[in-house]
Amino acid sequence: MLSLFAIRRWLGWLALIPLVSLADGSVTPQPVVKRGTCPSGYSTSGQYCIPGPRARLALEKRGRCPSGYGTSGAYCLAGSQARPALPKIGAACPSSWSTSGDYCLLNH
């Protein structure tokens, strides 16, 4: 049986899956875990929300959405000027990232 620590660690890594496409600085939409209603531009597929052709990047909402993102239910949706974002873990963001509320944004 997995410990609570192992489950939290696994969920933390799961939250980073959408960031794989962000390594080059783009904000490409990826499937997200369904939390209530899917964000605008996404459709339900089992326990996931799948981006449609005009979908914007969605992040699970933690507190306020980061700069450049707007709220859509339980998600933050990237605006036209949004930078890649990831949930902040601990007190600091990784090198080359800056804090925006409960998130880290990639510096330009």
C-alpha positions in Angstrom: 0.0 0.0 0.0 1.3 3.5 -0.9 2.0 5.9 2.0 0.4 9.3 2.1 3.7 10.9 1.2 4.1 8.6 -1.9 0.6 9.5 -3.0 1.2 13.2 -2.6 4.5 13.0 -4.4 2.8 11.1 -7.3 0.0 13.7 -7.5 2.6 16.4 -7.6 4.3 14.9 -10.6 0.9 14.3 -12.2 0.3 18.0 -11.9 3.5 18.7 -13.9 2.4 16.6 -16.9 1.0 19.6 -18.8 4.5 21.2 -18.5 6.2 18.8 -20.8 5.1 20.9 -23.8 6.2 24.1 -22.1 9.9 23.5 -22.2 10.2 25.6 -25.3 8.2 28.5 -23.8 4.9 27.8 -25.6 1.6 27.2 -23.8 0.1 24.2 -25.6 -3.1 22.8 -24.1 -2.9 19.3 -22.7 -5.5 17.0 -21.1 -6.2 17.8 -17.4 -7.8 15.8 -14.6 -11.6 16.5 -14.5 -12.6 18.6 -11.4 -16.3 19.4 -11.8 -17.1 20.9 -15.2 -14.3 21.0 -17.8 -12.8 24.3 -18.6 -13.9 26.3 -21.6 -12.7 24.7 -24.8 -12.3 21.2 -23.3 -14.6 18.2 -23.4 -15.1 15.3 -21.0 -13.4 11.9 -21.7 -13.8 9.7 -18.6 -12.0 11.3 -15.7 -10.2 13.8 -18.0 -10.9 17.0 -19.9 -9.5 16.9 -23.4 -8.6 20.2 -25.2 -10.5 21.0 -28.4 -9.0 22.7 -31.4 -9.4 26.2 -29.9 -8.6 25.3 -26.3 -6.2 27.3 -24.2 -3.8 25.8 -21.6 -5.7 25.0 -18.4 -4.1 24.6 -15.0 -5.8 23.3 -11.9 -6.7 26.4 -9.8 -4.9 26.8 -6.6 -5.8 30.1 -4.9 -5.7 33.0 -7.4 -4.8 32.3 -11.0 -1.3 33.4 -12.1 -0.7 36.6 -14.0 -1.9 36.2 -17.6 -4.5 33.5 -16.7 -8.3 33.8 -16.1 -10.6 31.6 -14.1 -12.8 28.9 -15.7 -14.5 26.8 -12.9 -11.8 24.9 -11.1 -9.1 25.8 -13.6 -7.0 28.8 -14.7 -7.0 29.3 -18.5 -4.1 30.9 -20.3 -4.7 34.3 -21.9 -3.1 35.5 -25.1 0.0 36.8 -23.2 0.3 34.0 -20.7 3.7 32.6 -19.8 4.2 29.0 -19.0 3.2 28.3 -15.3 3.4 25.6 -12.8 2.2 25.1 -9.2 4.6 26.5 -6.7 5.9 23.9 -4.2 7.5 25.3 -1.1 8.6 28.9 -0.7 10.6 29.4 -3.9 10.3 28.8 -7.7 12.9 27.0 -9.8 15.8 29.0 -11.4 14.5 31.1 -14.3 11.0 31.2 -12.9 9.3 33.9 -10.8 6.4 33.8 -8.2 2.9 34.7 -9.2 0.6 33.9 -6.2 0.6 30.1 -5.8 2.3 29.6 -9.1 5.7 30.0 -10.8 5.9 31.7 -14.2 8.7 31.2 -16.7 10.8 34.4 -17.1 11.2 35.8 -20.5 
